Amino acid sequence: MYQTEFVGEDYVGLFGFATDKYLLVSPRLSDNHIDNLVSHLSVPVVRSSVSGFFLSGIMSSGNSNGVLLPYLALDSEISSIGEKTQVSIVPDRFTALGNLIVANDYGGVISDVFSQEAKAIIDKTLGVKTVQMRIANSSEVGAVCLSTNKGFVVTPDAGDDEIKKLSGIFGVEGGRATANTGSKLIGACLIANSRGFVAGSSTTPLELEYITEALGFL
């Protein structure tokens, strides 16, 4: 576990996401931050903006099989990310894909706002069958949930039935937690894979305990 902030921001998940094969992060991060991320997550790094924005984590999503980018992604970004993994463009007119998709290598949940065409592309790229639904009555499923191949963590607003359903989808056990001293947007607060996780510097010791347990590190 590693606590930090990026560019003065504790919502570290806005700046990138991790899988067990790669770490996609903003080019705004310092070399020191990159070294610490690689050390704790043990995967090679891809530094890239997405659609010209430096908040790469909120603009993209993926798992070990590939990266999903919004329709505004630049050719240079598609090319650089494509050197490390498969890249697909989601055709729907949404840009904050990190808020709308949560997946590991076993399954995924996507927002109810996506078209069936987009869902087909997402499923093919991720190599899993996703479920289209809300989590805790939120369409921003990636903002309120994060899953790795070891566990998942979800907003405290998720009910017991939702926890059970998510466990079936992701193929791993999970639990509820907040981060950054009470934020329920847990997906935006963390970068994680099955080897470790990164949390904002304001995340409390009790929150870290819940996150650690939910992600399967206890």
N, C-alpha and C positions, 0 to 999 in steps of 0.2 A: 504494500500500500504506500502511496506517495501523495502528500498534500501540497498543493501549490496554487498559484493564480497566474493567469496569462494576461499580459497587458493590463494589469490591475483588475481583472475580472475573475470572480470565483466560479462562474458557470463554465467550467473547463470543457464540458461536452459541446459547447458551441463551436469550439475550435478544431474538433476532429473526432474520429471514432476509430476503434481498434477491432481487429478480428484475430484469429490465431495464425493468420498468414501475413498480415500487413497492418500498418498503422497509417491512416491518412490524416494529416494535420495541416494547419494553416502555415503559410510561409512566413507569417509574422512572428512565429515562435523563435526564441533565441536558440543558439546552438546548445547552450547549457540545459534548457528545457528539453530539447530533443534528446540529448544524451540521457537525461533522467527518465524520460518516457520509454526509450528503447531499453534501458537497463531494467525497468520494472515490468514491462510488458513482453520483452524478449521477442520482438518481431522487427523486421526491416521497416523503415519509414518511407512514406511518400509525402513530400511537401508540395502542396498545390492549393491555389485558390480554387473556388468553384463559382462559375458564372461571374468571374471578376471580383468576387467578394472574399474577404479573408476569413470569414466565419465558416470554414469548410465543414464543420460538424453539423451545423444546422441546415446546410445546403445539400448534403449528400447522405447516403446510407449504403449498407451492404453487409455481406458476410464473407467468409473465406473464399467463396466462389466468384465474387464479383462486386463491382461498385455501380450504384445507380446515381445518375446525375440528372439535373433538371434540363428542360428544353433550352435554356439559355446558356448552357455550358459552352465554353470556348473550345475551339479546335485544339489549341495548345494544351489545354487542361486534359481533354480527352486523350491526347497523344501521350502526355507525360504519365498520367495515371495508368493508361493502357499498357505501359511498359512493365508494370508490376502485376496487373490482374485484368480480368475481363471488365469492360465498361459498357454500359447500356444507357440510353437516354429514355427517360420517362416522358411520353408525349403530352400528358395532361398539363394544363397551364398552372402548375404549382411549382414553386421554387424551393420551399423549405422542406425538402424530402426527409431530413433528419427528424423533423417533428411528426412525420406522417407514416414512418416505417420503423418497425423494430423486429430484428431477426437474429437468429444464430444459425448454426449449420444444420439444424434439425427441423426448423420451422420458422414461421414468421407471422406477424400481425401487421396488416396495413389498414390505413384509414378508410372509412366508409365514403370518403369523397372521391376516390379513384374510379375511373372508368374500367370496364372489363378489358379493354385493350391494354390499358396501363398495367392491370393486374397480371395479364398474361406475360408481359415483358418482365415484370418484377419477378414472377415465379420462375421463369426460364433463366434469368440472370442469377438469381440466388440458388437455383437448383433445389428449391423446396416448394411445397404447396402452402401458400399463405392463407390466412383466414382474414376476411374483411369484416371489421367490427370496431366498436368503440371500447375504450377502457375507462372505467369510472365515469361513463357518460361523456367522455372526451374524444373528439375526432383526432386529436393530436397524440396518437398512441406512442409515437417515438419520444415525445416530451415527458410522458408520465410513466414510461417503462424502459428498461434496458435489459437485454439478455445476452449472456455468453453461453459457451458450451458447457459451463460448469454450474450456472445458476442464473436467476433473474431477480431483479428488484423493481418494485412497482410502487406507485403512489399509495399512501395510506387510505385514500378514498376507494380503493378497489375492494370489492366484497369477497367473501370466502368462496363463493361460486366462481367468481372471476379468477381468483388465484388458482383454483383447481383446473379451470379451463386453460389458463395460460401454461400451467405445468404440462398439460397434455399436448399443447401446441409446440412448446419449446423442447419438450423431452427432458426437462430438468426441473428440480425443485426450486422454489424461490420464496420471496417474502416482501413485506412492506418496509419502506424506510423513507425518510426525508434526508435532505442534505443542506449544506450552507445555512445552518441554523433555522430550519423549518420549511425550506422550500419543498413543495410537493412535485416540482418539475424534475424528478429524479433523473430522467434521461438526459436532460440538459446539464446536469450537475456533475456527471461522471464520464470518464473514458475507461473502458474495461475490456479485458478478454479473460480467458480461462487461466491465465498466469498471474494476473494482478489487476489492480485498479488505481486510478488517479482521481482524487476528490479535491474540491475547493478548499482553500485554507481555512475558511470559516466553518467548515463541517465539524460538528462537536464530537467528542469521544463517544457519546452514546449513539449518535447517528452512525459513526464509523463502525460501531459494534453491530448494529442492525444490518448495515450494508455488507459487511464482511460475512455475516451469517447467511444473508439472502443470496449472495454470489457464490456460496459454497466453499468459503475459505476457512470455516470453522468446523 
